[in-house]
Amino acid sequence: MLTPHGMKGKQFRITGTSYPRLGPPPRRGRRVLMLVGSLLALALIALGGVQLVNIFTGKAKHGLAQACAHPLGKPLAAPVTGAPSASPSPSGSGSPSGSASPGALGTPLPAVTAVPSPQTVTVNVLNASDKNGLAARTADELKKRGFTVGKVGNAPGPLQNKVPGAAEVVGGQSGAAAAALLGAQVAGSATMNDGRSDGSVDFVIGSGFSQLLDQNAAATALAAAIKPSPSPSPQPGSC
């Protein structure tokens, strides 16, 4: 570059420490965002490290076990659902002396894993439907299968046409196994605990009853009824 006549080149030299900026000035908001992002990344890294330490030291399993435990240290019991409504004992025989506990009435009989032989089971066959002669025919069929038949006749008035299913097997705690054996003889039966103290059971014929299952089908139903249900494997992170 040629210097005009009369002017010296040093007049156009840039002196000092200040230079012109070639780019836009840095924004303050960008710095704040970068700082917040760095802090979040450090927090996530620290949290992951704490979780890894708990996993390898076994603290996570201990905490899960405490969360699943009952506050009093006792196992949690599953609530009973689907219990039929309370009703009086269908027959006078077999009922315990004195009144039954209100909590025992109308509750399902407990599940069993073994049943007695039919010869040791006393069955009262009671007809709660409007079909005549059904109790006698059913009692004869139960005798052929080895059951000991007690009373045969109509169900008490409060139960007449009040059993909508095929049948209802009624007994006490000591008759739970007998009730399971008897209930397998008919499809769609239900069992109920009336609190009686002996092992007798009542076979109350409902409006939906037509006939007993054939013996092969009854044996299959019984095997399924007394087979213990496998406990489901707990899912990871659940009790």
PAZAPA-4460 file (N, C-alpha, C; in steps of 0.05 Angstrom, whole numbers, plus 32768, in hexadecimal, padded with zeros to 4 digits):
% residues 239
    n_x    n_y    n_z   ca_x   ca_y   ca_z    c_x    c_y    c_z   seq   type   mol
   8011   7FE8   8000   8000   8000   8000   8012   8019   8000     1      M     A
   800B   802B   7FEE   801C   8043   7FEB   8012   8058   7FFF     2      L     A
   8024   8065   800D   801E   807A   8020   801B   8094   8011     3      T     A
   8005   80A3   8014   8003   80BD   8007   8019   80CF   800E     4      P     A
   801E   80E1   7FFB   8035   80F3   7FFF   802F   8105   8017     5      H     A
   8042   8108   8027   8040   811A   803E   8035   810C   8057     6      G     A
   802E   80F3   8055   8024   80E5   806C   8037   80CE   8073     7      M     A
   803B   80CA   808B   804D   80B5   8094   803D   809C   809B     8      K     A
   8049   8085   8096   803C   806B   809A   8034   8065   80B6     9      G     A
   8044   8070   80C9   803F   8069   80E5   8024   8075   80EF    10      K     A
   8019   8088   80DF   8000   8093   80E8   7FE9   807F   80E6    11      Q     A
   7FEC   806B   80D5   7FD8   8057   80D0   7FDD   803D   80DF    12      F     A
   7FF1   803D   80F0   7FF6   8025   8100   7FE2   8022   8117    13      R     A
   7FDB   800A   811D   7FC8   8005   8134   7FD9   8001   814D    14      I     A
   7FD4   8011   8160   7FE4   8010   8179   7FD1   800B   8190    15      T     A
   7FDD   8004   81A6   7FCD   7FFE   81BE   7FC5   7FE0   81C0    16      G     A
   7FB5   7FD9   81D4   7FAD   7FBD   81D9   7F91   7FB7   81D0    17      T     A
   7F82   7FCA   81C6   7F66   7FC6   81BD   7F66   7FC1   819F    18      S     A
   7F58   7FAB   8198   7F55   7FA4   817C   7F37   7FA3   8175    19      Y     A
   7F30   7FA7   815D   7F13   7FA5   8155   7F0A   7F88   8157    20      P     A
   7EF1   7F84   8161   7EE6   7F69   8163   7EDB   7F61   8148    21      R     A
   7EE2   7F48   8140   7ED9   7F3E   8126   7EC0   7F2D   8129    22      L     A
   7EB8   7F24   8140   7EA0   7F13   8145   7E8D   7F20   8158    23      G     A
   7E75   7F15   815B   7E62   7F20   816E   7E6B   7F1C   818B    24      P     A
   7E65   7F2E   819C   7E6D   7F2C   81B8   7E60   7F13   81C5    25      P     A
   7E6D   7F05   81D8   7E62   7EEE   81E5   7E49   7EF5   81F5    26      P     A
   7E35   7EE3   81F4   7E1C   7EE8   8202   7E1E   7EDD   821E    27      R     A
   7E12   7EEB   8232   7E13   7EE2   824E   7E01   7ECA   8252    28      R     A
   7DEA   7EC9   8244   7DD7   7EB3   8247   7DE3   7E98   823F    29      G     A
   7DF4   7E98   822B   7E01   7E7F   8223   7E13   7E75   8238    30      R     A
   7E21   7E86   8246   7E33   7E7D   825C   7E22   7E71   8273    31      R     A
   7E0B   7E7D   8278   7DFB   7E73   828E   7DF0   7E57   8287    32      V     A
   7DE8   7E53   826E   7DDE   7E39   8266   7DF4   7E24   8267    33      L     A
   7E0C   7E2B   825F   7E22   7E18   8260   7E28   7E10   827D    34      M     A
   7E26   7E24   8290   7E2C   7E1E   82AC   7E16   7E0C   82B8    35      L     A
   7DFC   7E11   82B1   7DE7   7E00   82BB   7DE9   7DE4   82B0    36      V     A
   7DF0   7DE1   8297   7DF3   7DC7   828B   7E09   7DB7   8298    37      G     A
   7E1F   7DC5   829E   7E36   7DB7   82AB   7E2E   7DAD   82C7    38      S     A
   7E1F   7DBE   82D6   7E16   7DB5   82F0   7E03   7D9D   82EF    39      L     A
   7DF1   7D9D   82DC   7DDF   7D86   82D9   7DEE   7D6D   82D2    40      L     A
   7E01   7D6F   82C0   7E11   7D57   82B9   7E20   7D4C   82D1    41      A     A
   7E2C   7D5E   82E1   7E3A   7D55   82F9   7E27   7D48   830D    42      L     A
   7E0E   7D52   830F   7DFA   7D47   8322   7DF2   7D2A   8319    43      A     A
   7DEE   7D27   82FE   7DE7   7D0C   82F4   7DFD   7CF8   82F8    44      L     A
   7E16   7D01   82F4   7E2C   7CEF   82F8   7E2E   7CE7   8316    45      I     A
   7E2A   7CFA   8328   7E2B   7CF4   8344   7E15   7CE0   834C    46      A     A
   7DFC   7CE4   8342   7DE6   7CD3   8348   7DEB   7CB6   833E    47      L     A
   7DF5   7CB4   8326   7DFC   7C9A   831B   7E11   7C8B   832C    48      G     A
   7E24   7C9A   8336   7E39   7C8E   8346   7E2E   7C84   8361    49      G     A
   7E1B   7C93   836D   7E0E   7C8A   8386   7DFE   7C70   8382    50      V     A
   7DEF   7C6F   836C   7DE0   7C57   8366   7DF2   7C3F   8361    51      Q     A
   7E07   7C42   8353   7E1A   7C2C   834F   7E25   7C22   836A    52      L     A
   7E2C   7C34   837B   7E36   7C2C   8396   7E22   7C1C   83A5    53      V     A
   7E08   7C25   83A4   7DF3   7C17   83B3   7DEE   7BFB   83A8    54      N     A
   7DF0   7BF8   838D   7DEC   7BDE   8381   7E02   7BCB   8389    55      I     A
   7E1B   7BD4   8388   7E31   7BC2   838F   7E34   7BBC   83AD    56      F     A
   7E29   7BCE   83BD   7E2B   7BCA   83DA   7E12   7BBC   83E5    57      T     A
   7DFD   7BB8   83D4   7DE5   7BAA   83DD   7DD1   7BBB   83EC    58      G     A
   7DD5   7BD6   83ED   7DC2   7BE7   83FC   7DA7   7BE9   83ED    59      K     A
   7DA8   7BE7   83D3   7D8E   7BE9   83C4   7D7C   7BD1   83CA    60      A     A
   7D87   7BB9   83CC   7D77   7BA1   83D3   7D6B   7BA4   83EF    61      K     A
   7D7C   7BAE   8401   7D73   7BB1   841D   7D5C   7BC5   841F    62      H     A
   7D5E   7BDB   8410   7D49   7BEE   8410   7D2F   7BE4   8404    63      G     A
   7D32   7BD4   83EE   7D1A   7BC8   83E2   7D0C   7BB4   83F5    64      L     A
   7D1C   7BA4   8403   7D11   7B91   8416   7D02   7B9F   842C    65      A     A
   7D0C   7BB6   8435   7CFF   7BC5   844A   7CE5   7BD1   8440    66      Q     A
   7CE5   7BDA   8426   7CCC   7BE5   841B   7CB7   7BD0   8417    67      A     A
   7CBE   7BB7   8412   7CAB   7BA2   840D   7CA1   7B95   8427    68      C     A
   7CAF   7B9A   843D   7CA7   7B8D   8456   7C90   7B9B   8463    69      A     A
   7C81   7B8C   8472   7C6A   7B97   8481   7C75   7BA8   8498    70      H     A
   7C68   7BBE   849F   7C72   7BCF   84B4   7C78   7BC1   84CE    71      P     A
   7C68   7BAC   84D4   7C6C   7B9D   84ED   7C7E   7B84   84E9    72      L     A
   7C8A   7B81   84D1   7C9B   7B6B   84CC   7C8D   7B51   84C5    73      G     A
   7C73   7B53   84BF   7C63   7B3B   84B8   7C5E   7B3B   849A    74      K     A
   7C5B   7B23   848E   7C55   7B23   8471   7C3A   7B2F   846B    75      P     A
   7C39   7B3C   8453   7C20   7B48   844B   7C0D   7B33   8441    76      L     A
   7BF4   7B34   8448   7BE0   7B21   843F   7BCF   7B2D   8429    77      A     A
   7BC9   7B1C   8415   7BB9   7B26   83FF   7B9C   7B28   8408    78      A     A
   7B8E   7B3D   8400   7B72   7B3F   8409   7B60   7B2A   83FC    79      P     A
   7B4C   7B22   840A   7B39   7B0E   8400   7B24   7B1D   83F0    80      V     A
   7B20   7B14   83D7   7B0D   7B21   83C5   7AFA   7B0C   83BB    81      T     A
   7AE3   7B15   83B2   7AD0   7B03   83A6   7AC1   7AF2   83BA    82      G     A
   7AC0   7AFA   83D4   7AB2   7AE9   83E7   7A94   7AEB   83E4    83      A     A
   7A86   7AD5   83E4   7A69   7AD6   83E1   7A5C   7AE2   83FA    84      P     A
   7A44   7AEB   83F7   7A36   7AF7   840E   7A2F   7AE3   8422    85      S     A
   7A2C   7AEC   843B   7A26   7ADA   8451   7A0A   7AD0   844F    86      A     A
   7A06   7AB7   8457   79EB   7AAB   8457   79EA   7A96   846D    87      S     A
   79D4   7A8F   8477   79D2   7A7B   848C   79D9   7A60   8482    88      P     A
   79DF   7A4E   8495   79E6   7A32   848E   79CE   7A26   8480    89      S     A
   79D1   7A19   8469   79BB   7A0E   845B   79AC   79F8   846A    90      P     A
   79B9   79E9   847B   79AC   79D3   8489   79B1   79D6   84A7    91      S     A
   79A0   79C9   84B6   79A3   79CA   84D3   79BA   79B8   84DB    92      G     A
   79BF   79A2   84CD   79D4   7990   84D5   79EF   799B   84CD    93      S     A
   7A03   7995   84DD   7A1E   799E   84D6   7A24   79BA   84DF    94      G     A
   7A12   79C9   84E8   7A18   79E4   84F2   7A23   79E2   850D    95      S     A
   7A36   79F4   8514   7A43   79F3   852E   7A30   79FB   8544    96      P     A
   7A36   79F1   855C   7A25   79F9   8573   7A2B   7A16   8579    97      S     A
   7A16   7A26   857E   7A19   7A42   8582   7A1B   7A50   8567    98      G     A
   7A1C   7A6B   8568   7A1D   7A7B   8550   7A3A   7A7B   8544    99      S     A
   7A3B   7A7C   852A   7A55   7A7C   851D   7A60   7A99   851E   100      A     A
   7A7A   7A9A   851C   7A87   7AB5   851B   7A7F   7AC4   8502   101      S     A
   7A77   7ADE   8505   7A6F   7AED   84ED   7A84   7AEE   84D8   102      P     A
   7A9E   7AEE   84E0   7AB3   7AF0   84CD   7AB6   7AD6   84BC   103      G     A
   7AAB   7AC0   84C6   7AAE   7AA6   84B8   7A98   7AA2   84A4   104      A     A
   7A81   7AB1   84A7   7A6B   7AAE   8495   7A70   7ABB   847A   105      L     A
   7A6A   7AAD   8465   7A6C   7AB8   844A   7A88   7ABB   843F   106      G     A
   7A9C   7AB0   844C   7AB8   7AB1   8442   7ABE   7A98   8432   107      T     A
   7ACF   7A9A   841E   7AD6   7A81   840F   7AE6   7A6E   8420   108      P     A
   7AE2   7A55   841B   7AF1   7A40   8429   7B0E   7A41   841F   109      L     A
   7B21   7A3B   8430   7B3D   7A3C   8428   7B44   7A27   8413   110      P     A
   7B58   7A2C   8403   7B61   7A19   83EF   7B6F   7A02   83FC   111      A     A
   7B6D   79EA   83F1   7B7A   79D2   83FC   7B8B   79C5   83E7   112      V     A
   7B9D   79B4   83EF   7BAE   79A6   83DD   7BAA   7988   83DE   113      T     A
   7B97   797F   83EE   7B91   7962   83F0   7B73   7960   83F8   114      A     A
   7B66   794B   83F0   7B4A   7947   83F6   7B46   792B   8401   115      V     A
   7B31   7927   8411   7B2B   790C   841C   7B1E   78FB   8407   116      P     A
   7B1A   78E2   840E   7B0B   78CF   83FD   7AED   78D6   83FF   117      S     A
   7ADE   78D1   83EA   7AC1   78D8   83EB   7AB2   78C9   8401   118      P     A
   7ABB   78B1   8409   7AAC   78A2   841D   7AAD   78B0   8438   119      Q     A
   7AC0   78C1   843D   7AC3   78CF   8457   7AB4   78EA   8457   120      T     A
   7AA8   78F1   8441   7A9B   790B   843F   7A7C   7908   8440   121      V     A
   7A70   7916   8453   7A53   7915   8456   7A47   792E   8448   122      T     A
   7A35   7929   8435   7A2A   793E   8425   7A0C   7941   8429   123      V     A
   7A03   7959   842F   79E7   795F   8430   79DF   796B   8415   124      N     A
   79CE   795F   8406   79C6   7969   83EB   79AC   7978   83EE   125      V     A
   79AD   7992   83E8   7996   79A4   83EC   7990   79B2   83D1   126      L     A
   7977   79B2   83CA   796E   79BE   83B1   7964   79DA   83B6   127      N     A
   7972   79EF   83AB   7969   7A0A   83AD   795E   7A15   8393   128      A     A
   795A   7A03   837F   794F   7A0B   8366   7931   7A04   8365   129      S     A
   7924   7A0B   834E   7908   7A05   834B   7904   79EB   833B   130      D     A
   7919   79DB   8338   7917   79C2   8329   7912   79AB   833D   131      K     A
   78FC   799D   833A   78F5   7988   834D   7906   796F   8349   132      N     A
   790C   7961   835F   791A   7948   835D   7938   794A   8358   133      G     A
   7943   7962   8357   795F   7965   8351   7971   795C   8368   134      L     A
   7968   7960   8381   7978   7959   8398   797B   793A   8399   135      A     A
   7965   792C   8394   7966   790E   8396   7978   7903   8380   136      A     A
   7975   790D   8368   7986   7902   8352   79A3   7908   8357   137      R     A
   79A9   7920   8361   79C5   7927   8366   79D0   7917   837D   138      T     A
   79C0   7912   8391   79C9   7901   83A8   79D0   78E5   839F   139      A     A
   79BF   78DA   838E   79C5   78BF   8383   79DF   78BE   8374   140      D     A
   79E4   78D3   8364   79FD   78D3   8355   7A15   78D6   8367   141      E     A
   7A12   78E6   837C   7A29   78E9   838F   7A2E   78CF   839E   142      L     A
   7A19   78C0   83A4   7A1C   78A6   83B1   7A2C   7893   839F   143      K     A
   7A26   7894   8385   7A35   7883   8372   7A53   788A   8371   144      K     A
   7A59   78A3   8378   7A75   78AB   8377   7A82   78A7   8393   145      R     A
   7A74   789C   83A5   7A80   7894   83BF   7A7A   78A7   83D6   146      G     A
   7A6C   78BD   83D1   7A67   78D0   83E7   7A52   78C5   83FA   147      F     A
   7A54   78CD   8413   7A40   78C6   8427   7A2B   78DC   8427   148      T     A
   7A12   78D5   8421   79FD   78EA   841F   79EE   78EB   8439   149      V     A
   79EA   7904   8442   79DB   7909   845B   79BF   7911   8454   150      G     A
   79B8   792A   8459   799D   7934   8453   7999   7939   8435   151      K     A
   7981   7933   842C   797A   7939   8410   795F   7946   8410   152      V     A
   795D   795D   8403   7943   796B   8402   7946   7987   83F8   153      G     A
   7933   7998   83FE   7933   79B4   83F5   7944   79C5   8408   154      N     A
   7950   79D9   83FD   7960   79EC   840D   794C   79FD   841D   155      A     A
   7956   7A09   8433   7945   7A1B   8443   793A   7A32   8431   156      P     A
   7924   7A3E   843A   7916   7A53   842B   7928   7A6A   8423   157      G     A
   7939   7A74   8435   794A   7A8B   842E   795D   7A85   8416   158      P     A
   7962   7A6C   8411   7974   7A65   83FB   7966   7A5D   83E1   159      L     A
   794C   7A5B   83E2   793D   7A53   83CA   7940   7A68   83B4   160      Q     A
   7949   7A5E   839C   794E   7A6F   8385   7961   7A86   838B   161      N     A
   7972   7A82   839F   7986   7A97   83A6   79A2   7A8E   839F   162      K     A
   79A5   7A77   8393   79C0   7A6D   838A   79C0   7A6E   836C   163      V     A
   79CB   7A83   8360   79C9   7A86   8343   79DB   7A74   8333   164      P     A
   79F1   7A6A   833F   7A03   7A59   8331   79FA   7A3C   8330   165      G     A
   7A0D   7A2A   8329   7A06   7A0E   8327   7A01   7A02   8343   166      A     A
   7A13   7A09   8356   7A11   79FD   8371   7A22   7A0E   8384   167      A     A
   7A1C   7A0A   839D   7A2C   7A17   83B2   7A32   7A01   83C7   168      E     A
   7A4C   79FE   83CD   7A55   79EA   83E0   7A5B   79F9   83FA   169      V     A
   7A4D   79F2   8410   7A4F   7A01   8429   7A5A   79EE   843E   170      V     A
   7A6E   79F8   844D   7A7A   79E8   8462   7A8A   79FA   8475   171      G     A
   7A99   79ED   8487   7AAA   79FC   849A   7AC7   79F8   8493   172      G     A
   7AD8   7A02   84A5   7AF5   7A00   84A1   7AFE   79E3   849F   173      Q     A
   7AF2   79D2   84B1   7AFA   79B6   84B1   7AF0   79A7   8498   174      S     A
   7ADD   79B2   848A   7AD2   79A6   8472   7ADC   79B2   8459   175      G     A
   7AF2   79C1   845A   7AFC   79CF   8442   7B05   79BB   842D   176      A     A
   7B13   79A6   8435   7B1C   7992   8421   7B05   7983   8415   177      A     A
   7AF1   797C   8426   7AD9   796E   841C   7ACA   7980   8408   178      A     A
   7AC8   799A   840E   7ABB   79AD   83FC   7AC9   79AF   83E2   179      A     A
   7AE3   79AE   83E2   7AF2   79AF   83C9   7AED   7996   83B8   180      A     A
   7AEC   797F   83C5   7AE5   7966   83B7   7AC9   7967   83AB   181      L     A
   7AB6   7971   83BB   7A9B   7972   83B1   7A96   7987   839C   182      L     A
   7AA4   799E   839F   7AA1   79B3   838C   7AAB   79AC   8371   183      G     A
   7ABF   799A   836F   7AC9   7992   8355   7AB6   7980   8346   184      A     A
   7AA0   7977   8352   7A8D   7966   8344   7A7A   7975   8332   185      Q     A
   7A7A   798F   8334   7A68   799F   8324   7A76   79B8   831A   186      V     A
   7A71   79C0   8301   7A7D   79D8   82F6   7A6F   79F1   8301   187      A     A
   7A7E   7A05   8307   7A72   7A1E   8310   7A69   7A1F   832D   188      G     A
   7A74   7A0D   833E   7A6C   7A0D   835A   7A7D   7A22   836A   189      S     A
   7A72   7A2A   8381   7A80   7A3C   8393   7A80   7A30   83AF   190      A     A
   7A94   7A36   83BE   7A96   7A2C   83DA   7A92   7A43   83ED   191      T     A
   7A87   7A3D   8404   7A82   7A52   8418   7A85   7A46   8434   192      M     A
   7A90   7A56   8445   7A95   7A4E   8461   7A7E   7A59   8472   193      N     A
   7A6F   7A47   847F   7A59   7A50   8491   7A61   7A4D   84AE   194      D     A
   7A7A   7A45   84B4   7A83   7A44   84CF   7A7D   7A2B   84DE   195      G     A
   7A72   7A16   84D1   7A6C   79FD   84E0   7A85   79F0   84E9   196      R     A
   7A83   79E0   84FE   7A9A   79D4   850B   7AA1   79B8   8501   197      S     A
   7A8D   79AA   84F5   7A93   798F   84EC   7A9C   798F   84CE   198      D     A
   7AA1   7977   84C3   7AAB   7975   84A8   7A96   7971   8493   199      G     A
   7A7C   7973   849A   7A67   796E   8486   7A66   7986   8473   200      S     A
   7A5B   7981   845B   7A57   7997   8447   7A3B   7995   843C   201      V     A
   7A31   79AC   8433   7A17   79AD   8426   7A1B   79B3   8409   202      D     A
   7A0E   79A3   83F8   7A0E   79A7   83DB   79F3   79B4   83D4   203      F     A
   79F4   79CF   83D1   79DB   79DE   83CC   79D9   79E2   83AE   204      V     A
   79C4   79D6   83A2   79C0   79D8   8385   79B5   79F3   837D   205      I     A
   79C2   7A00   836A   79B8   7A1A   8362   79A8   7A19   8348   206      G     A
   79A0   7A31   833F   798E   7A33   8328   799C   7A2B   830E   207      S     A
   79B7   7A2D   830E   79C6   7A26   82F5   79D0   7A0A   82F4   208      G     A
   79C7   79F9   8307   79D0   79DD   8307   79C0   79CC   82F4   209      F     A
   79CF   79BA   82E6   79C1   79A6   82D4   79C9   798A   82DC   210      S     A
   79E3   7985   82DF   79ED   796B   82E7   7A0A   796D   82F0   211      Q     A
   7A13   7958   82FD   7A2F   7956   8305   7A41   7952   82ED   212      L     A
   7A5A   795A   82F0   7A6E   7953   82DC   7A72   7935   82DA   213      L     A
   7A7A   792B   82C3   7A82   790F   82C2   7A9B   790B   82D3   214      D     A
   7AA0   78F3   82DB   7AB5   78EE   82EF   7AD1   78F6   82E5   215      Q     A
   7AD6   78F2   82CB   7AF0   78FA   82C0   7AF3   7918   82C1   216      N     A
   7ADE   7927   82BA   7AE0   7944   82BB   7AE2   794E   82D8   217      A     A
   7AD4   7940   82EA   7AD6   7948   8306   7AF2   7943   8311   218      A     A
   7AFF   792D   8309   7B1A   7928   8312   7B2D   793D   8308   219      A     A
   7B29   7946   82EF   7B3A   795B   82E4   7B36   7975   82F3   220      T     A
   7B1D   797C   82F9   7B17   7994   8307   7B22   7994   8323   221      A     A
   7B22   797C   8330   7B2C   7979   834B   7B4B   797D   834B   222      L     A
   7B58   7971   8337   7B75   7974   8336   7B7D   7991   8333   223      A     A
   7B6E   79A0   8323   7B74   79BC   831F   7B6E   79CC   8338   224      A     A
   7B5A   79C4   8347   7B52   79D3   835F   7B66   79D0   8376   225      A     A
   7B71   79B9   8379   7B83   79B4   8390   7BA0   79B8   8388   226      I     A
   7BA6   79BE   836F   7BC2   79C3   8367   7BCA   79DF   8371   227      K     A
   7BE0   79E1   8380   7BE8   79FB   838A   7BF0   7A0D   8373   228      P     A
   7BE8   7A26   8374   7BEF   7A39   835F   7C0C   7A43   8363   229      S     A
   7C1C   7A43   834E   7C38   7A4C   8350   7C39   7A69   8356   230      P     A
   7C4B   7A71   8367   7C4E   7A8D   836E   7C5D   7A9B   8357   231      S     A
   7C52   7AB2   834E   7C5F   7AC0   8338   7C7A   7ACC   8340   232      P     A
   7C8D   7ACB   832E   7CA8   7AD6   8334   7CA6   7AF4   8337   233      S     A
   7CB2   7B00   834B   7CB0   7B1D   834E   7CC0   7B2B   8339   234      P     A
   7CB5   7B40   832E   7CC2   7B50   831A   7CD8   7B61   8327   235      Q     A
   7CED   7B68   8317   7D02   7B78   8323   7CF8   7B92   832D   236      P     A
   7CFF   7B99   8346   7CF6   7BB2   8352   7CDB   7BB1   835F   237      G     A
   7CCF   7B99   835F   7CB4   7B96   836C   7CB6   7B83   8383   238      S     A
   7CA2   7B83   8394   7CA2   7B72   83AC   7C98   7B56   83A4   239      C     A
***
